Amino acid sequence: MAPPAAELPTTGLQVMSPVLGNVEVRKDEASSHVWYSGHLTEVKEGTVKVAFEGEVWKEAEYPLSHVRKTSKLTPHGLDMFEPRVGDEVELSVPATEHAPSSWRASIIQKVEHVSSESLYFVVPSSAAASGDRGHPAIVEKDMIRPKSTNDCLSRESLGHDIYKLPAGLESWRLTTDAVACFSHIEDQSGLVLIQVLTNSLKLFGEAKAIRRAKMLLGIHVPKQAQIQKFQETREKRLSALEKKRNRIEGVGYKHSVEIKVDPSFIPRIIGKGGESVRALQDKYGVAIWIMPEDDTDERTIRIFGNSHENIEKTRVEVEFIEDCIPVETDAYRWILAAVAKPSRASGTALDLFTQLWTGKAGCCGYVALGARYRMQLQCLRLISCTILCLRKWMRK
């Protein structure tokens, strides 16, 4: 778990995303008064690879004698820092299109106090040594720091060891939160670099710094593993809720339609174990949501899809309509026979009789017609025509 932002060390006005292996580099032995900010990307035998923010300079190898660990001040250290005239300090120089940000050795030439703030007049150490006063830079305190006492890197300062990460942190280890945590541990322990591997961390530094880093990791990492497990569980539940909401609201689909059906048709639409509704969804690439029962006499079905045509095809197979036609007793018996043995000549309409049911009411019977949307008129016409013919025949 990353430390609170207030506890993280600061370096003047430079506000950057957390980076591991922060170092400072000098170009050569003669330019030891200017140290450029970068970060380690690889440790080799006798050299290190350094990259620079914004790739102002290309990643390059430098001898250990040209690289030192970044000197950082904590907020408390910055409060205690009270430079005076003649003190040696280092001035923060912002990055340009030609060079990365750097720290330049300087001397306090003058201090002026304005209200509760102080302004510092600083000149480069090289200019002060030559007697050239030049034009001093006028800056506030957060643009300077005490002269760094960090030594250049050495073989002894680049010992290494492996720290195994617990399972479940593979996705976390490269996040901003993880890098901030490792960067904080680098600073607290004195490590030169924490290199993030697939399931482990490679720690570079002196033996004492490595031991301290392992202790700190032993505190932070197990807690993070618990947090990560909780977050993954939370994400899964939120994802399930989102999918359910999308099904109800049709989010992610271009078109939708809402139909009303008699509640008695719902089991037929759903099918055994949901087979029918799933088959329709797979067949037409739609989502079918049967809304819960309400105070009305009908059930609402919502169909969502990206194609009007597929939605209509689904609607045809979902929307059942029921009607009742009274018939005389003799005609009723004939229709029962037609239902039991549908005529091949009747085609699609009479084939639907196998899905219907019949009953008696008083002296007459009735045929309850449950037809699919598209076929309703055809069925009604055929049934009505047949019944009328039977009635005429019975009267003769």
C-alpha positions as CSV (number, residue, x, y, z in Angstrom):
1,M,0.0,0.0,0.0
2,A,1.5,3.3,-1.0
3,P,2.3,5.9,1.7
4,P,0.2,9.0,2.0
5,A,1.3,11.8,-0.4
6,A,2.4,14.0,2.5
7,E,5.0,11.4,3.6
8,L,6.6,11.2,0.2
9,P,9.9,13.0,-0.2
10,T,10.1,16.0,-2.5
11,T,12.7,17.5,-4.8
12,G,12.2,21.2,-5.1
13,L,9.5,22.1,-7.7
14,Q,9.9,18.9,-9.7
15,V,6.6,17.1,-9.6
16,M,6.8,13.8,-11.5
17,S,5.2,10.4,-11.5
18,P,7.0,8.0,-9.2
19,V,10.0,6.4,-10.8
20,L,12.2,3.7,-9.5
21,G,16.0,4.0,-9.3
22,N,16.3,7.7,-9.3
23,V,19.9,8.8,-9.8
24,E,21.9,11.8,-10.9
25,V,24.5,11.7,-13.7
26,R,27.4,13.9,-14.6
27,K,28.7,14.0,-18.2
28,D,32.4,13.7,-17.3
29,E,34.9,14.3,-14.6
30,A,35.2,18.0,-15.5
31,S,31.5,18.7,-15.1
32,S,31.0,17.6,-11.5
33,H,29.3,20.8,-10.7
34,V,26.2,19.8,-12.8
35,W,24.2,16.6,-12.1
36,Y,21.4,15.6,-14.4
37,S,18.3,13.8,-13.1
38,G,17.6,10.3,-14.5
39,H,16.6,6.8,-13.4
40,L,18.3,3.4,-13.7
41,T,17.0,0.9,-16.2
42,E,19.7,-1.8,-15.9
43,V,22.6,-2.6,-13.7
44,K,25.7,-4.2,-15.4
45,E,29.2,-5.1,-14.3
46,G,30.9,-1.7,-13.7
47,T,28.3,0.3,-15.6
48,V,24.6,1.2,-15.3
49,K,22.0,2.2,-18.0
50,V,20.3,5.5,-17.3
51,A,17.1,6.9,-19.0
52,F,15.9,10.5,-18.7
53,E,12.5,12.0,-18.4
54,G,10.8,12.7,-21.7
55,E,13.7,11.0,-23.5
56,V,15.4,14.4,-23.9
57,W,18.6,12.4,-23.9
58,K,18.7,8.8,-25.2
59,E,19.2,6.0,-22.7
60,A,22.9,5.4,-22.3
61,E,25.5,3.5,-20.2
62,Y,27.5,5.4,-17.6
63,P,30.4,4.3,-15.5
64,L,29.6,4.0,-11.8
65,S,31.9,6.9,-11.0
66,H,29.6,9.2,-13.0
67,V,26.4,8.2,-11.2
68,R,25.1,8.9,-7.7
69,K,21.9,8.3,-5.8
70,T,19.4,11.2,-5.8
71,S,19.6,13.4,-2.7
72,K,16.1,14.1,-1.4
73,L,14.7,16.3,1.3
74,T,11.7,15.3,3.4
75,P,9.1,18.1,4.1
76,H,10.6,18.3,7.6
77,G,14.1,18.5,6.3
78,L,13.0,21.4,3.9
79,D,11.6,23.3,6.9
80,M,14.9,22.9,8.8
81,F,17.0,24.0,5.8
82,E,18.0,27.6,6.4
83,P,20.7,28.6,3.9
84,R,22.9,31.6,4.7
85,V,25.1,33.9,2.7
86,G,28.2,32.0,1.5
87,D,26.6,28.5,1.9
88,E,27.2,26.0,-0.8
89,V,23.9,24.7,-2.2
90,E,22.5,23.1,-5.3
91,L,20.1,25.0,-7.6
92,S,17.3,23.2,-9.4
93,V,17.4,23.8,-13.2
94,P,14.3,22.9,-15.1
95,A,14.4,20.6,-18.1
96,T,14.7,22.1,-21.6
97,E,14.2,20.6,-25.0
98,H,18.0,20.0,-25.1
99,A,18.8,18.8,-21.6
100,P,17.0,17.0,-18.7
101,S,16.4,18.7,-15.4
102,S,19.5,19.1,-13.3
103,W,21.1,20.3,-10.0
104,R,23.8,22.9,-10.3
105,A,26.4,23.6,-7.6
106,S,25.9,27.2,-6.4
107,I,26.7,29.6,-3.6
108,I,24.3,31.9,-1.7
109,Q,25.3,35.4,-2.6
110,K,22.5,37.3,-0.8
111,V,19.3,36.7,1.2
112,E,16.4,39.1,1.3
113,H,13.3,38.6,3.6
114,V,10.0,39.8,2.2
115,S,7.1,39.4,4.6
116,S,7.2,35.8,5.8
117,E,9.1,34.6,2.7
118,S,12.8,34.6,1.8
119,L,14.4,35.2,-1.5
120,Y,17.9,33.8,-2.3
121,F,20.4,35.3,-4.7
122,V,22.6,32.4,-6.0
123,V,25.4,32.2,-8.4
124,P,27.1,29.1,-9.9
125,S,30.1,27.8,-7.9
126,S,32.3,27.9,-11.0
127,A,31.5,31.6,-11.5
128,A,32.1,32.4,-7.8
129,A,35.4,30.6,-7.9
130,S,36.6,32.7,-10.9
131,G,35.5,36.0,-9.3
132,D,32.7,36.5,-11.9
133,R,29.7,37.7,-10.0
134,G,27.5,37.8,-13.1
135,H,23.8,37.9,-12.7
136,P,22.6,35.9,-9.8
137,A,19.4,33.7,-10.0
138,I,16.7,34.9,-7.5
139,V,14.8,31.9,-6.2
140,E,12.7,30.7,-3.3
141,K,13.9,28.1,-0.9
142,D,12.1,25.1,-2.5
143,M,14.3,25.7,-5.6
144,I,17.5,24.9,-3.7
145,R,18.8,22.1,-1.5
146,P,21.9,21.5,0.6
147,K,25.0,20.3,-1.2
148,S,24.7,16.5,-1.8
149,T,26.9,14.3,0.3
150,N,26.1,11.1,-1.7
151,D,29.0,9.2,-3.0
152,C,29.1,7.9,-6.6
153,L,27.9,4.3,-7.1
154,S,30.4,1.4,-6.5
155,R,30.4,-2.3,-6.9
156,E,29.9,-2.6,-3.1
157,S,26.8,-0.4,-3.3
158,L,25.2,-2.6,-6.0
159,G,24.8,-5.9,-4.3
160,H,21.5,-7.6,-5.1
161,D,18.9,-10.1,-3.7
162,I,15.5,-11.4,-4.7
163,Y,12.2,-10.7,-2.9
164,K,9.4,-13.1,-3.9
165,L,5.9,-11.5,-4.4
166,P,2.8,-13.3,-3.1
167,A,0.4,-14.7,-5.7
168,G,-2.3,-12.4,-6.9
169,L,-0.1,-9.2,-7.2
170,E,0.8,-9.8,-10.9
171,S,-1.6,-7.0,-12.1
172,W,-0.7,-4.6,-9.3
173,R,3.1,-4.7,-9.4
174,L,3.3,-2.3,-12.4
175,T,0.6,0.1,-11.3
176,T,1.3,3.7,-10.2
177,D,0.3,2.7,-6.7
178,A,2.9,-0.1,-6.7
179,V,5.7,2.0,-8.1
180,A,5.0,4.7,-5.5
181,C,5.2,2.1,-2.8
182,F,8.5,0.7,-4.1
183,S,9.9,4.1,-4.6
184,H,9.1,5.0,-1.0
185,I,10.8,1.8,0.2
186,E,13.8,2.7,-1.9
187,D,14.1,6.0,-0.1
188,Q,13.4,4.6,3.4
189,S,15.8,1.7,3.1
190,G,18.6,3.4,1.1
191,L,18.3,1.0,-1.9
192,V,19.7,2.1,-5.2
193,L,17.1,0.3,-7.3
194,I,14.1,-2.0,-7.0
195,Q,13.7,-3.8,-10.3
196,V,10.2,-5.3,-10.9
197,L,10.2,-8.8,-12.3
198,T,7.3,-11.1,-13.2
199,N,6.8,-12.6,-9.7
200,S,9.5,-11.0,-7.7
201,L,11.5,-7.9,-7.0
202,K,15.3,-7.6,-7.5
203,L,16.8,-5.4,-4.8
204,F,20.1,-3.5,-5.6
205,G,22.0,-1.8,-2.8
206,E,24.3,-2.4,0.2
207,A,23.6,-5.4,2.3
208,K,22.2,-3.3,5.2
209,A,19.9,-1.5,2.8
210,I,18.6,-4.8,1.3
211,R,17.8,-6.1,4.8
212,R,15.9,-3.0,5.7
213,A,14.0,-3.1,2.4
214,K,13.0,-6.7,2.9
215,M,11.6,-5.8,6.4
216,L,9.6,-2.9,4.9
217,L,8.3,-5.1,2.0
218,G,7.3,-7.7,4.6
219,I,5.0,-5.1,6.1
220,H,3.6,-3.4,3.0
221,V,3.3,-6.3,0.5
222,P,1.1,-8.8,2.5
223,K,-1.3,-5.9,3.3
224,Q,-1.4,-5.0,-0.4
225,A,-2.2,-8.7,-1.2
226,Q,-5.2,-8.5,1.1
227,I,-6.3,-5.2,-0.4
228,Q,-5.8,-6.6,-4.0
229,K,-7.9,-9.7,-3.2
230,F,-10.7,-7.5,-1.8
231,Q,-10.6,-5.2,-4.8
232,E,-10.7,-8.1,-7.3
233,T,-13.8,-9.5,-5.5
234,R,-15.4,-6.1,-5.5
235,E,-14.7,-5.6,-9.2
236,K,-16.3,-9.0,-10.0
237,R,-19.4,-8.1,-8.0
238,L,-19.6,-4.6,-9.6
239,S,-19.1,-6.2,-13.0
240,A,-22.0,-8.7,-12.3
241,L,-24.2,-5.8,-11.2
242,E,-23.3,-3.8,-14.3
243,K,-24.2,-6.7,-16.6
244,K,-27.5,-7.1,-14.8
245,R,-28.2,-3.4,-15.1
246,N,-27.2,-3.5,-18.8
247,R,-29.6,-6.4,-19.4
248,I,-32.5,-4.4,-17.8
249,E,-31.7,-1.1,-19.4
250,G,-30.4,-2.4,-22.7
251,V,-27.1,-0.5,-22.4
252,G,-24.8,-1.3,-25.3
253,Y,-27.5,-2.1,-27.8
254,K,-28.7,0.3,-30.6
255,H,-32.4,-0.8,-30.7
256,S,-35.0,-2.2,-28.4
257,V,-38.7,-3.2,-28.3
258,E,-41.1,-3.8,-25.5
259,I,-44.1,-6.2,-25.8
260,K,-46.9,-7.3,-23.5
261,V,-47.9,-11.0,-23.2
262,D,-50.3,-13.0,-21.1
263,P,-48.6,-14.3,-18.0
264,S,-49.6,-17.9,-19.0
265,F,-47.3,-17.8,-22.0
266,I,-44.2,-17.0,-20.0
267,P,-43.2,-20.6,-19.2
268,R,-43.6,-21.5,-22.9
269,I,-41.3,-18.5,-23.9
270,I,-38.7,-19.4,-21.4
271,G,-38.7,-23.1,-22.1
272,K,-37.4,-25.9,-19.9
273,G,-34.5,-24.6,-17.8
274,G,-34.4,-21.4,-20.0
275,E,-33.6,-23.4,-23.2
276,S,-36.0,-21.5,-25.4
277,V,-35.0,-18.0,-24.4
278,R,-31.3,-18.8,-24.6
279,A,-31.8,-20.4,-28.1
280,L,-33.5,-17.2,-29.3
281,Q,-30.7,-15.0,-27.9
282,D,-28.0,-17.1,-29.5
283,K,-29.9,-17.4,-32.8
284,Y,-30.6,-13.6,-33.3
285,G,-27.8,-12.0,-31.2
286,V,-30.3,-10.2,-28.9
287,A,-30.9,-9.9,-25.2
288,I,-34.3,-10.9,-23.9
289,W,-35.4,-9.6,-20.5
290,I,-38.6,-10.8,-19.0
291,M,-39.6,-8.1,-16.4
292,P,-40.9,-9.1,-13.0
293,E,-44.6,-9.3,-12.3
294,D,-46.4,-6.1,-11.5
295,D,-49.9,-5.0,-10.7
296,T,-51.1,-5.4,-14.3
297,D,-52.6,-8.4,-16.0
298,E,-49.8,-8.7,-18.5
299,R,-46.1,-9.4,-18.4
300,T,-43.6,-7.1,-20.1
301,I,-40.8,-8.5,-22.3
302,R,-37.9,-6.3,-23.5
303,I,-35.8,-7.3,-26.5
304,F,-32.5,-5.5,-27.1
305,G,-30.3,-5.8,-30.2
306,N,-28.2,-4.0,-32.8
307,S,-30.5,-5.0,-35.7
308,H,-34.1,-4.0,-36.3
309,E,-34.6,-7.1,-38.4
310,N,-33.3,-9.5,-35.7
311,I,-35.4,-7.8,-33.1
312,E,-38.5,-8.3,-35.2
313,K,-37.6,-11.9,-35.8
314,T,-37.3,-12.5,-32.1
315,R,-40.5,-10.7,-31.5
316,V,-42.3,-13.0,-33.9
317,E,-41.2,-16.0,-31.9
318,V,-41.9,-14.5,-28.5
319,E,-45.2,-12.6,-28.8
320,F,-48.1,-15.0,-28.3
321,I,-51.7,-13.7,-28.7
322,E,-54.7,-15.6,-27.5
323,D,-58.3,-15.5,-28.7
324,C,-61.4,-17.7,-28.1
325,I,-64.0,-18.8,-30.7
326,P,-67.2,-20.3,-29.5
327,V,-68.4,-23.4,-31.5
328,E,-71.4,-25.8,-31.4
329,T,-71.0,-29.2,-29.9
330,D,-70.7,-31.1,-33.2
331,A,-68.2,-28.6,-34.6
332,Y,-66.3,-28.8,-31.4
333,R,-65.8,-32.6,-31.8
334,W,-64.7,-32.1,-35.4
335,I,-62.1,-29.5,-34.4
336,L,-60.8,-31.9,-31.7
337,A,-60.1,-34.4,-34.5
338,A,-58.4,-31.7,-36.6
339,V,-56.2,-30.8,-33.6
340,A,-55.3,-34.5,-33.1
341,K,-54.6,-35.1,-36.8
342,P,-53.7,-31.9,-38.5
343,S,-54.1,-32.0,-42.2
344,R,-51.0,-31.7,-44.4
345,A,-53.0,-29.5,-46.8
346,S,-53.7,-27.0,-44.0
347,G,-50.0,-25.9,-44.0
348,T,-48.5,-23.8,-41.3
349,A,-51.7,-22.5,-39.9
350,L,-53.3,-25.8,-38.9
351,D,-49.9,-27.1,-37.7
352,L,-50.3,-24.5,-35.0
353,F,-53.3,-26.5,-33.7
354,T,-50.8,-28.7,-31.9
355,Q,-50.0,-25.8,-29.7
356,L,-53.6,-25.0,-28.8
357,W,-56.0,-26.3,-26.3
358,T,-59.8,-26.8,-26.2
359,G,-62.6,-26.9,-23.7
360,K,-66.4,-26.8,-23.1
361,A,-68.6,-24.0,-21.8
362,G,-72.3,-24.9,-21.3
363,C,-73.9,-26.4,-24.3
364,C,-71.2,-25.3,-26.6
365,G,-67.4,-25.7,-26.8
366,Y,-64.7,-23.2,-27.5
367,V,-61.3,-23.1,-29.2
368,A,-58.7,-21.1,-27.4
369,L,-56.3,-19.9,-30.0
370,G,-52.7,-19.1,-28.9
371,A,-50.9,-17.8,-32.1
372,R,-47.6,-16.3,-32.7
373,Y,-47.6,-12.6,-33.8
374,R,-47.0,-13.0,-37.5
375,M,-49.3,-16.0,-38.0
376,Q,-52.3,-14.8,-35.9
377,L,-54.4,-13.4,-38.8
378,Q,-53.9,-16.4,-41.0
379,C,-54.9,-18.8,-38.2
380,L,-57.9,-16.8,-37.2
381,R,-59.1,-16.6,-40.8
382,L,-58.7,-20.4,-41.3
383,I,-60.4,-21.3,-38.0
384,S,-63.2,-18.8,-38.5
385,C,-63.8,-20.0,-42.1
386,T,-63.8,-23.6,-41.0
387,I,-66.2,-23.0,-38.1
388,L,-68.6,-21.0,-40.3
389,C,-68.7,-23.7,-42.9
390,L,-69.4,-26.3,-40.2
391,R,-72.3,-24.2,-38.8
392,K,-73.8,-23.9,-42.3
393,W,-73.5,-27.6,-42.8
394,M,-75.0,-28.4,-39.4
395,R,-78.1,-26.3,-40.2
396,K,-78.8,-28.1,-43.4
